Amino acid sequence: MVAEPVLATLGVLRSTYDSVTQFVRSQTDKLPDPAGLWDSSPLTYLGVADSPHAPPETIYDKFTKSVGAHKYEISCVLASGLGLGGLVYYRRQRLLSSGSGRPKRRRAPKLANGARRDVVLVVGLPTEPMTRLLALDFEKRGFIVYVTILDDKDLRYVQLNTITDDVNYLNLSPDGDYSADLNKFRAVLNVEVVPMKGAEPHLLKLSAVVFTPNLYFPLGPIENTPASSWDKVMARLGVYTRLMNQGLLDLVRDQKCKVIAVIPSIVSCLRLSYHATESVFQNSLKDLFLTLSKELKPQGISVTQVRLGNLNLSNTRALPASKRTKISGVIEAEVRSWSLDMQALYGPQFQKTQTRLNSVGLMGSQGLRGLNHLLFDLIFASKGNPLVVYYGLGARTYENITSFLPTAVMELFS
């Protein structure tokens, strides 16, 4: 009874296995040949299959690719162009007056009734050509000008050679006590002025104190320079210091005016041999006004040095050959004025040094008109002026060179 169900189950399993085997064999026979399949359709690896051709580049694509490859060069060119264009525009805007196409006229502002108000005190020797030229230009630009007179020699010179009838003079005491003279000048500024009948009274305003340069100094070896020449140079420096400690700076502080010192700089920068008096004087002035500017800056007072290079003070233009001949004659005359011992010791080297120095001056110079414009702009600058500005050919160059070259190299220029 038990064996019959077991045999029946085994029979069912055997018949099922045979049926599955026959089905698998029949389906396998229907599959294609593997070798033929491999030969007819080889395996294609990823990335090796041919991609379709890219479309041709447009002009815009070529332009963007070129810009990307040269972006640094193009950036430099654009920056330079924009900077140059901005500089030209800025200078043109400064040159042209607002609302007109004409160059800006540098004139001191007048009151509504046409009266002058702004005063410039020119501290310098009226016998010096630079002092006279600057004072004359200030007067023409609408300032009320006062020029200092230091001694009887200056007074006699002014009486015989008047700059112009409209220039006033501040006569300083020969004994060196300038307190009373400065108090008189202060009183002039504090007195109400009535320019014409029926006009409103007004007070004058001191706009600037301008220290003009000394251009003439004795030449020659130090041992041949007389003590009187040194005393005169030191006396000029003493005039500035006495003015400052006897009331001038107090007046500047009350009037809130600008202080400007015009100082030649080439000889003083190079410290040339045979120019001891000029080098000592000009370098002393540089140090004096630089220290003064630092002391007065916290009080809101602007002190500026205008350091000069080569200037042309003459309206005529002589040929270089004639200038060279004239300079050579002056040098020879200076040497002949020395004693025979000094001529033997220093004469040849002095002539060589002076000829080389003056040949530099023949290379070019700038006119006085630009200096006049610079001084006017410094007086009416709305912001604080820099401590030092430069004007004239070589002014900044010589100072920059001497600031980093060693002394041994600078001996070649002495």
C-alpha positions as CSV (number, residue, x, y, z in Angstrom):
1,M,0.0,0.0,0.0
2,V,2.8,2.4,0.8
3,A,5.1,1.5,-2.2
4,E,2.6,2.4,-4.8
5,P,2.4,6.1,-4.0
6,V,6.2,6.4,-3.9
7,L,6.6,4.7,-7.3
8,A,3.9,6.9,-8.7
9,T,5.7,10.1,-7.5
10,L,9.1,9.0,-9.0
11,G,7.4,8.4,-12.3
12,V,5.9,11.9,-12.3
13,L,9.3,13.5,-11.5
14,R,11.1,11.5,-14.3
15,S,8.5,12.5,-16.9
16,T,8.8,16.2,-15.8
17,Y,12.6,16.1,-16.1
18,D,12.5,14.6,-19.6
19,S,10.0,17.2,-20.7
20,V,12.2,20.1,-19.4
21,T,15.3,18.6,-21.0
22,Q,13.6,18.3,-24.4
23,F,12.4,22.0,-24.2
24,V,15.9,23.3,-23.4
25,R,17.5,21.3,-26.2
26,S,14.9,22.5,-28.7
27,Q,15.4,26.2,-27.7
28,T,19.2,25.9,-27.8
29,D,19.1,24.7,-31.4
30,K,17.2,27.9,-32.3
31,L,20.1,30.2,-31.1
32,P,22.5,31.7,-33.7
33,D,26.1,30.5,-34.0
34,P,28.3,32.4,-31.5
35,A,31.4,32.5,-33.8
36,G,29.3,34.1,-36.6
37,L,27.8,36.6,-34.2
38,W,31.3,37.7,-33.1
39,D,32.6,38.1,-36.7
40,S,29.6,40.0,-38.0
41,S,29.3,42.5,-35.1
42,P,32.6,43.0,-33.2
43,L,32.6,44.5,-29.7
44,T,32.6,48.3,-29.6
45,Y,34.4,49.8,-26.6
46,L,33.1,52.9,-24.9
47,G,34.5,56.2,-26.3
48,V,35.8,54.6,-29.5
49,A,32.7,54.8,-31.5
50,D,32.8,57.6,-34.2
51,S,31.0,60.7,-32.9
52,P,29.1,63.0,-35.3
53,H,31.1,65.9,-36.8
54,A,30.9,69.2,-34.8
55,P,29.3,72.2,-36.5
56,P,31.7,74.8,-37.9
57,E,32.7,77.7,-35.6
58,T,31.0,81.0,-35.9
59,I,32.7,84.4,-35.9
60,Y,31.4,84.9,-32.3
61,D,32.9,81.6,-31.2
62,K,36.3,82.5,-32.8
63,F,36.2,86.0,-31.1
64,T,35.4,84.6,-27.6
65,K,38.2,82.0,-28.0
66,S,40.7,84.7,-29.1
67,V,39.7,86.9,-26.2
68,G,40.0,84.1,-23.7
69,A,43.5,83.2,-25.0
70,H,44.8,86.8,-24.7
71,K,42.7,88.1,-21.8
72,Y,45.7,89.5,-19.8
73,E,47.1,91.4,-22.8
74,I,43.7,92.8,-23.6
75,S,43.2,93.8,-19.9
76,C,46.5,95.7,-19.9
77,V,45.6,97.6,-23.1
78,L,42.1,98.5,-21.8
79,A,43.5,99.6,-18.4
80,S,46.1,101.8,-20.1
81,G,43.6,103.3,-22.5
82,L,41.1,104.1,-19.8
83,G,43.8,105.6,-17.6
84,L,45.2,107.8,-20.3
85,G,41.7,108.8,-21.3
86,G,40.8,109.7,-17.7
87,L,44.0,111.7,-17.3
88,V,43.3,113.7,-20.5
89,Y,39.7,114.3,-19.4
90,Y,40.8,115.4,-15.9
91,R,43.4,117.8,-17.2
92,R,41.0,119.2,-19.7
93,Q,38.3,119.8,-17.1
94,R,40.9,121.6,-14.9
95,L,42.0,123.6,-17.9
96,L,38.6,124.7,-19.1
97,S,36.5,126.9,-17.0
98,S,33.0,125.7,-16.2
99,G,30.5,126.4,-19.0
100,S,33.1,127.7,-21.5
101,G,35.6,126.3,-23.9
102,R,38.3,128.8,-23.1
103,P,41.3,128.1,-20.8
104,K,40.7,128.9,-17.2
105,R,41.8,132.4,-16.3
106,R,43.6,132.4,-13.0
107,R,42.4,135.6,-11.4
108,A,42.0,136.4,-7.7
109,P,38.2,136.8,-7.0
110,K,36.9,140.2,-6.4
111,L,34.0,141.5,-4.3
112,A,30.7,142.3,-5.8
113,N,31.7,146.0,-6.1
114,G,34.9,145.1,-8.0
115,A,37.2,145.7,-5.1
116,R,40.3,143.6,-4.4
117,R,40.4,141.7,-1.1
118,D,43.1,139.0,-1.3
119,V,46.6,139.9,-0.1
120,V,49.9,138.2,-0.8
121,L,53.0,139.0,1.3
122,V,56.2,138.3,-0.7
123,V,59.1,137.8,1.6
124,G,62.3,138.3,-0.4
125,L,64.9,140.8,-1.7
126,P,63.4,143.2,-4.2
127,T,66.8,143.3,-5.9
128,E,66.4,139.6,-6.8
129,P,64.8,139.2,-10.3
130,M,62.6,136.3,-9.2
131,T,61.1,138.4,-6.4
132,R,60.2,141.2,-8.8
133,L,58.8,138.9,-11.4
134,L,56.6,137.0,-9.0
135,A,55.3,140.1,-7.3
136,L,54.4,141.6,-10.7
137,D,52.5,138.5,-11.7
138,F,50.6,138.4,-8.4
139,E,49.5,142.0,-8.9
140,K,48.4,141.4,-12.5
141,R,46.3,138.5,-11.3
142,G,44.3,140.7,-8.9
143,F,46.1,140.4,-5.6
144,I,47.1,143.2,-3.3
145,V,50.9,142.6,-3.1
146,Y,53.3,143.6,-0.3
147,V,57.0,143.1,-0.8
148,T,59.5,143.2,2.1
149,I,62.3,145.7,2.3
150,L,65.1,144.5,4.5
151,D,67.6,147.3,4.6
152,D,68.5,150.7,3.2
153,K,70.0,149.2,0.1
154,D,66.7,147.6,-0.8
155,L,64.9,150.9,-0.1
156,R,67.2,152.8,-2.5
157,Y,66.8,150.2,-5.2
158,V,63.0,150.2,-5.0
159,Q,63.0,154.0,-5.2
160,L,65.0,153.9,-8.4
161,N,63.5,150.8,-9.9
162,T,59.8,150.6,-9.0
163,I,58.2,147.3,-9.8
164,T,54.8,148.9,-10.4
165,D,52.9,151.7,-8.7
166,D,50.3,149.2,-7.4
167,V,52.8,147.1,-5.4
168,N,53.1,147.9,-1.7
169,Y,56.1,147.5,0.5
170,L,56.6,146.2,4.1
171,N,59.6,148.0,5.4
172,L,61.3,145.8,8.0
173,S,63.6,147.4,10.6
174,P,67.3,147.0,9.8
175,D,68.1,146.2,13.5
176,G,66.2,142.8,13.2
177,D,63.3,143.7,15.5
178,Y,60.3,142.9,13.2
179,S,57.6,142.8,15.9
180,A,56.5,146.4,15.4
181,D,56.5,146.1,11.6
182,L,54.4,143.0,11.7
183,N,51.9,144.6,14.0
184,K,51.5,147.5,11.6
185,F,50.9,145.0,8.8
186,R,48.3,143.3,11.0
187,A,46.6,146.6,11.6
188,V,46.3,147.1,7.8
189,L,44.5,143.8,7.6
190,N,42.1,144.6,10.5
191,V,41.0,148.0,9.3
192,E,37.8,148.2,7.2
193,V,38.4,149.4,3.7
194,V,35.8,151.5,1.7
195,P,36.9,151.1,-1.9
196,M,34.5,153.9,-3.2
197,K,31.9,156.2,-1.9
198,G,28.7,154.4,-0.9
199,A,30.3,151.0,-1.0
200,E,30.1,148.6,1.9
201,P,33.3,148.4,3.9
202,H,35.2,145.1,4.0
203,L,38.4,143.6,5.5
204,L,41.4,142.5,3.6
205,K,42.4,138.9,3.8
206,L,45.9,137.6,3.8
207,S,45.8,134.6,1.4
208,A,49.4,133.6,1.3
209,V,52.9,134.3,2.5
210,V,55.4,133.5,-0.3
211,F,59.1,133.2,0.4
212,T,60.9,133.9,-2.9
213,P,64.3,132.4,-3.7
214,N,67.8,133.9,-3.7
215,L,69.6,133.2,-7.0
216,Y,73.0,134.8,-6.5
217,F,75.7,133.4,-4.3
218,P,79.5,133.7,-4.2
219,L,81.3,130.9,-6.0
220,G,84.7,129.4,-5.3
221,P,86.6,127.3,-2.9
222,I,85.6,127.4,0.8
223,E,89.0,128.7,1.9
224,N,88.7,131.5,-0.7
225,T,85.2,132.6,0.4
226,P,85.5,135.6,2.7
227,A,83.8,135.7,6.1
228,S,81.6,138.6,5.0
229,S,80.0,136.4,2.3
230,W,79.2,133.8,4.9
231,D,77.8,136.4,7.3
232,K,75.5,137.7,4.5
233,V,74.2,134.2,3.8
234,M,73.6,133.5,7.5
235,A,71.9,136.9,7.8
236,R,69.4,135.9,5.0
237,L,68.6,132.8,6.9
238,G,68.2,134.8,10.1
239,V,65.6,137.0,8.5
240,Y,63.3,134.0,8.0
241,T,63.7,132.7,11.6
242,R,63.2,136.2,13.1
243,L,60.0,136.7,11.1
244,M,58.7,133.4,12.3
245,N,59.3,133.9,16.0
246,Q,58.3,137.6,16.1
247,G,54.7,137.3,14.9
248,L,54.5,136.2,11.3
249,L,53.3,132.7,12.2
250,D,50.7,134.1,14.6
251,L,49.4,136.3,11.8
252,V,49.3,133.3,9.4
253,R,47.3,131.4,12.0
254,D,44.8,134.2,12.5
255,Q,44.3,134.7,8.7
256,K,44.3,130.9,7.9
257,C,46.5,131.6,4.9
258,K,49.0,129.4,3.0
259,V,52.7,129.5,3.4
260,I,54.8,128.8,0.3
261,A,58.6,128.7,0.0
262,V,60.2,128.7,-3.5
263,I,63.6,127.0,-3.2
264,P,66.1,126.1,-6.0
265,S,67.1,122.5,-5.6
266,I,69.6,121.3,-8.2
267,V,72.8,122.7,-6.6
268,S,71.6,121.9,-3.1
269,C,70.7,118.3,-4.1
270,L,74.0,117.6,-5.7
271,R,76.0,119.6,-3.1
272,L,78.4,120.7,-5.8
273,S,81.9,121.7,-5.1
274,Y,82.6,125.5,-5.2
275,H,78.9,126.1,-4.3
276,A,79.3,125.8,-0.5
277,T,77.3,129.0,0.4
278,E,74.4,128.1,-1.8
279,S,74.3,124.5,-0.7
280,V,74.3,125.4,2.9
281,F,71.7,128.1,2.6
282,Q,69.2,126.1,0.3
283,N,69.5,122.9,2.3
284,S,68.9,124.9,5.5
285,L,65.8,126.4,4.1
286,K,64.5,122.9,3.0
287,D,65.0,121.6,6.5
288,L,63.5,124.7,8.1
289,F,60.3,124.6,6.1
290,L,59.9,120.9,6.2
291,T,60.1,121.0,10.0
292,L,57.7,124.0,10.0
293,S,55.2,122.2,7.9
294,K,55.1,119.2,10.3
295,E,54.6,121.5,13.3
296,L,51.8,123.6,11.7
297,K,49.9,120.8,10.0
298,P,48.0,119.8,13.1
299,Q,46.8,123.4,13.3
300,G,45.4,123.2,9.8
301,I,48.1,125.5,8.3
302,S,49.5,124.4,4.9
303,V,53.3,124.9,4.4
304,T,54.5,123.9,0.9
305,Q,57.9,123.9,-0.7
306,V,58.2,124.5,-4.4
307,R,61.5,123.0,-5.4
308,L,62.8,124.4,-8.6
309,G,64.8,122.9,-11.5
310,N,66.1,124.8,-14.5
311,L,64.1,127.9,-15.3
312,N,64.3,130.4,-18.1
313,L,63.7,133.9,-16.6
314,S,64.5,135.7,-19.9
315,N,62.1,136.5,-22.6
316,T,64.8,136.2,-25.2
317,R,66.2,132.9,-26.5
318,A,69.9,133.0,-27.1
319,L,71.5,130.3,-29.2
320,P,73.4,127.6,-27.2
321,A,76.7,128.7,-28.8
322,S,76.3,132.3,-27.6
323,K,75.3,131.1,-24.1
324,R,78.3,128.8,-23.9
325,T,80.6,131.7,-24.9
326,K,79.1,134.0,-22.3
327,I,79.3,131.4,-19.5
328,S,82.9,130.6,-20.4
329,G,83.8,134.3,-20.1
330,V,82.1,134.6,-16.7
331,I,84.0,131.6,-15.4
332,E,87.3,132.9,-16.5
333,A,86.6,136.3,-15.0
334,E,85.8,134.7,-11.7
335,V,89.1,132.7,-11.7
336,R,91.1,135.9,-12.5
337,S,89.7,137.6,-9.5
338,W,91.4,135.1,-7.2
339,S,94.9,135.3,-5.9
340,L,97.6,133.5,-7.8
341,D,97.9,130.8,-5.2
342,M,94.1,130.0,-5.4
343,Q,94.3,130.1,-9.2
344,A,97.0,127.5,-9.2
345,L,95.3,125.3,-6.6
346,Y,91.7,125.4,-7.8
347,G,91.5,127.2,-11.2
348,P,91.6,124.2,-13.7
349,Q,89.2,122.0,-11.7
350,F,86.8,125.0,-11.0
351,Q,86.6,125.8,-14.7
352,K,86.0,122.1,-15.6
353,T,83.3,121.7,-13.0
354,Q,81.5,124.9,-13.9
355,T,81.6,124.2,-17.6
356,R,80.1,120.8,-17.0
357,L,77.4,122.2,-14.7
358,N,76.3,125.0,-17.1
359,S,76.2,122.6,-20.0
360,V,73.4,120.8,-18.2
361,G,71.5,124.0,-18.0
362,L,71.8,124.5,-21.7
363,M,69.9,121.3,-22.4
364,G,66.6,123.0,-21.6
365,S,64.5,124.8,-19.1
366,Q,60.9,125.7,-18.3
367,G,59.4,129.1,-18.4
368,L,58.1,131.2,-15.5
369,R,54.5,131.1,-16.6
370,G,53.9,127.5,-15.4
371,L,55.4,128.5,-12.0
372,N,53.0,131.4,-11.8
373,H,50.1,129.1,-12.4
374,L,51.4,126.6,-9.9
375,L,51.6,129.2,-7.1
376,F,48.1,130.5,-7.9
377,D,46.7,127.0,-7.7
378,L,48.5,126.3,-4.4
379,I,47.0,129.5,-2.9
380,F,43.4,128.7,-3.8
381,A,43.6,124.9,-3.4
382,S,40.5,123.7,-1.6
383,K,42.3,120.7,0.0
384,G,45.6,120.7,1.9
385,N,48.7,121.2,-0.3
386,P,51.5,118.6,-0.3
387,L,54.7,119.3,1.7
388,V,56.8,119.5,-1.5
389,V,56.0,120.1,-5.2
390,Y,58.4,120.4,-8.0
391,Y,58.7,122.7,-11.0
392,G,61.4,123.1,-13.6
393,L,63.5,120.8,-15.7
394,G,65.3,118.2,-13.5
395,A,63.9,119.3,-10.1
396,R,62.4,115.9,-9.2
397,T,65.0,113.9,-11.1
398,Y,68.1,115.2,-9.4
399,E,66.5,114.8,-6.0
400,N,65.4,111.2,-6.7
401,I,68.8,110.3,-8.0
402,T,70.7,111.8,-5.0
403,S,68.3,110.1,-2.6
404,F,69.4,106.5,-3.4
405,L,72.8,106.8,-5.1
406,P,75.8,106.3,-2.8
407,T,78.1,109.2,-2.1
408,A,80.9,107.6,-4.0
409,V,78.8,107.7,-7.2
410,M,77.7,111.3,-6.5
411,E,81.4,112.3,-6.4
412,L,81.4,112.0,-10.2
413,F,79.1,115.0,-10.5
414,S,81.0,117.2,-8.1
